[in-house]
């Protein structure tokens, strides 16, 4: 008998929601910004289910609270959606109900991606609660094993501890990026892999300083628009990255008429993250992928995530997970999904300590071991 899909296993579970709570979190990150997130807390039948909203813009979170500076647990008056979530449901009925609930009652989010991120926060909290109310956990209801989770450390290169670079074909600003942060992590965590974001100010010297044999994924961020991390399509830059890291997976290039030739014969190394929101988005890629980064927050609904996982399984696509600087339960849920669906991938789900502005002296080792007795949507 085949194991059920993620959605089918959970869709008909009873779900009782008696109250809705929120909790705001904030933390500085290694990427130079303050990360804010909101945990949705659904209570019912003596159980608590949690999910994390990873919407990136702090005002979208602040709008949920009466005074986030004073009490990050006090919802603002008149949000409107709390009452709409309370009731007796199956998970499927609850998810369908969310189609008609405005989760941004104080105004549209700063970015359209916020809709999916907040929807996932509520759906993941409901998943957690339904599993707990059924006195089970994610792996058990899927009749799957929980495996240790391999992870890669994701980081942008920092400023050099000492200025100066030699000049060569890709020599850049002498105050440009440095491999110091990567080498510090590599020294502290034997065998760890890396997911890095190449930028057009990288130089041959920077690459020479990196542990290139440990670089698993290179995120070109060629599909972002209007962010601080945008990278314009550049065929020469793409070719340089491909040649400099011959064993790495290349994520999110902008495949245009001008850049497509750079990937001829290298299509098997290309992965996608930013545009992946469901099966239709995968089928709209320039070619059928061999790799996919599946960030559940991008999918919004459990059903869409489940359909995409099944699509990939049927086609033997290699999957790995991705994080969104989660500050709370969201990270643990990424570990739970990776443990069941893609434990050996270059999962960009390193524990939160790897996102600290300064590299800690002690860091968790990879792989991460599952807990002895999980409940709900936990690792």
N, C-alpha and C positions, 0 to 999 in steps of 0.2 A: 504494500500500500504506500502510495506517495505521501510525503508530508504536506500539510496544508500550506497555502501561501500566508504571508503575514496578515493580510487583511481578512481573509476568510476565517483564520483561526480566532480572530478577535471580534469580528463584526457582530456576532449574535450574543456576545457576553452581556448579561444584565449590567446596568450602570445606574447607580443612585447618586444624585448630586443634591446635597442639602445646603451647601454654602460655597461661596467663591471668595478667595482672598488673594491678595497681591503682595509681593515683596520686592523692593528695588535693591539692586546691588551695583557697586561701582568699584573700579580698580584700574590703576595705571598699567600700561602694557609695554612690552619691548618695542612695539611699533610706534611709540611716541604719542598715543592718544589715551584718553580715559574711556574705558569700556563701561557702558551702562547696560544692564539687562533687567528684566522683570520676570520673577517666578510667579506663574499662575498656580494657585493652590486650591484644588477641588476637594471638598470633604463630603463624605457620605457613609452611613453604616459603620461609623467608628474608624474609617480608614481615610488616609490622605493621599491624593495623587498630585504629582507636581510636574510641571513642564516649564521650559525657559524660553522667553521671547528674546531673540537675538537681533531685533531691529537695531540698526547701527546708530541712529540719531537720537541723542539724549532727549531732545524736546518731545519725541514720540513717547518716551517712557514717562517723562515728567508730567505729561498731560493726564496720566492715570492716577496721579497722587495729589492730595490736597496741598501738601507742603513737603516735597521730597527732601528738602534740606533739613527739616526737623524730624519727620517721622516717615521713614520709607515703607511703613506697613499700613498706612492709612489711605485707603482709596479716596479719590476726589468724589465730591457729591454728584449724583445724577449721571453716572457713567451710562447706565441704562442696560448694559448687557448682562449684569449679574443675574437678574431675575430670569432672563431668557435661558440661562444655562441650568437652572435648578429644575429637577424633576426626576421621573422614573423613565429610563430609556433602555434600549439596547445601544451598543456602541454605534451601530449603523444608523439608528434613528437620531442619535445625538450628532453625529457627523453631518447628516443631512440637514438637521436643524441649523447648524452653523452657517449653512449657505445663506440664510436669511438674517444673520446676526451681524450688526455693524460693530466690529471690534476696535474701531477708531472713532468713537462717538464725539470726540472733541475736534475732529477735523482730519482730513486726509494725511497719511504719513508723508514724511519728507521725501521718501523714495517709494516707488511702487512695490519694491520687493518686501516692504514692511507687511503687506497684506499676508503673504505666504508665511513669513516668519512668525507673525502673531497667531495665525491659524494653526501652525505646527505646535506652538506653545500650548494652546488649548487642547489640541488633539493628543499630544503626547501626555499631558496631564490626565486626560480622560483614559488613555490607554493604561497608564500607571494605576489609576484608581480601579478600573474594571478588572485588571489582573489581580490586584490586591483583594478586591471584594470577592473574587473567585478563588482566593487563597492559592494562587499559582504565580508563575513568573514567565517571562518571555520565551526562554528556551524550552521550558516544559510544555507550554501550550502548543509549540511548534514541533514538539517531539524531535528536538535537535540537541546536539552536544554544545556545551559552552567551552570554547577553546581560549587559551591565553592570547592576548591581543598584541601583535607587533605594532609599533608606532614609529613614525619618523618625526624628528624635530623640525618644525616649520619656523623659519626666521628670515628676516631681511638682514643684509649685511650692515654692520654698524660702522661708525666712524673709526678711523685708525687710531690706535693708542699712540703711535708715533707717525708723524707726517712724512710724506715723501714716497714717490714711486719712480722707478726708472722709466724711461721713455721707450715705447715700441709701437707696434702696429695698432694696438688698441689702448695705448696709454691715455689716461684721462686726468681729471683734476687731482692734484697731489693730495688734496684733502678728501678724496672720494672714498668709496666703500672699502671696508677692511674685512678680512676673514677672521678677525680676532674672536668674535662671538661664537662662530662655528667651531673653531679649534678649541675654545674653552669648553664647549659642550662635549665635543668628541673626547677630550681628555677625561671628563668626569663620567661619561657613560660609554663603557666599552661596547663596540658593535653597533652603536646607534646609526640609523640612516637619517638623511636630511631631505626636506622639501624646501627648496630655495626659490626666490623670486629674482631672476636675472633682470638687470636694468642696463640701459645703454651706456652707463658710466662704469660698468665693470671693465676690467683690464685683463690682459694675459697674466700679469703678475698676481692679481687677485685669484684667478683660477688656479695658478700654480701653488698658492698658499692653502687652497681648499683640499680637504680629503676627498678628491673627486670620486674615488671608488665607493664612497659611502653616500653620494648624492643620488637619491632614488627618483626624485621628481623635480622638474624645473617648471615653475608656473610663469608663463610669459605674460599673463594678464592682458592679452591682446583684445579682449572683448569688453572690458570695462569702459564706461564713458562718464566723464564728469567727476572722476574721483582723483585722489592724490596718487594713486598707484597705476594710473593708465600708462600703457606702453603702446606707442604708435606702431603699426605694422612696418616692418623693415626686413626685407629678404636677406640683406647682408648680415644683419644682427642675428636673425634666425639661423642662418647657415653656420655662423660662428658658434652659437650655442650648441647646435647639433654636433659639430665637430669637436668641441671642447669637452663635451660630456657624452661620449658615444654609447654609454650604457644606461643613461637616464631616460625616464619617461618625460615627454614634453607636453605640458598642459596648457590649454587655452591659447593656442596661436590664433591670430586673425588670418584666416585663409582667404586671400584675395587673388585677383588676377595677377598681381605683382608678386605675391609671396608663395603661391601654391607650388611653384617649381622647387622651392627649397625643401619640400616634404616628399618629393617624388622618391619612392623606394623606402621612405621612412614612416609611412602612414601607420605601421604597426606600433610605432613608439608614441603616437599622439593620443592624449587623453583629453577629456572635457569635463568641466566643472561648472563655470558660471552659467551657461545656457541650459543646464540640465534641470528641468522642472517636471518631467514626466515622459512617458513613452513617445508622445508626439515630438517633443523637443529632441530626443535622441534620433528619431527617424529623419529629422530635418538637418542633421549634421552633414558636412561635406562628403563624408564617406562613413560606412558602418564601422563603429569604433571597436578596438580590441581592449580598450581601457576606459573606465568611467570612475569619476569621483562622485560619490552619492552623498550629498549633504542633505539630511532629511528636512532641514528648515526650508530649503529651496522648493520642496515639493508641496508644502502646505498641508496636504492630507495624507493620512496613513494609506489610503487606497492608492493614491498616485505613486507613493514610494513603493508600495508592494507590487504594483503592476510593473514598475521599472526593474525592480530586483528580479522578478520572474522573467521579464524580457531578456535581461542579461544572462540569467542562468540558462535559458534555452539556447542561447547563442555562444555560450562559453566565453563571455566577456569578463575580463579580470576587473574586479571592483576593489575600491578602497574608500575609506571614510574621510570626511573633511570636517574641520571644526570652524567655529565662528567666534573665537575668543569667549566661549561660554564661561560663566563665573560660578555656576552652581550645578544643578541636577542635569542640565543639558549635556555636560561633558560625560557624566556617568552613563547616560542613555546612549551616547555615541559609542561608548565602549561595549555596552550590551548588544547593540546592533552589529558591531564589528565582530564580536565574539561568536555570534551565530552565523553571520553571512560572509564575512571576509576577514578572518583573523590574521591571515598571513600577508595581507597587502601592505603597501607603504602608507599606512593609515595616518593621516594628519590629525591625530587625536591625542597628542602628547598631554600628560597631566599639566594642570595650570601653572605649575612652577616654571615650566619652560617659557612661559610668556612674561615672566618677571622682567622689569627693566634691566636689572643687573643679574648676571648668571649666578644662581645660588651655588654654594660650595658642594652641596649634596643634591642629587637629582634622582628621580625614580629610574630604574632600569627597565629595558624592554626585553621580553614581552611582559605585559601586565597580567597578573593572575586573577581569575574570577573570584568573587567572594564565595564563601563556603555554602551559604544558604540564602540566595537572593529571593526577594519577593517583588512582585510588580515588574515595572520597567526599569530594573536596576541590574548592574553588572555584578 
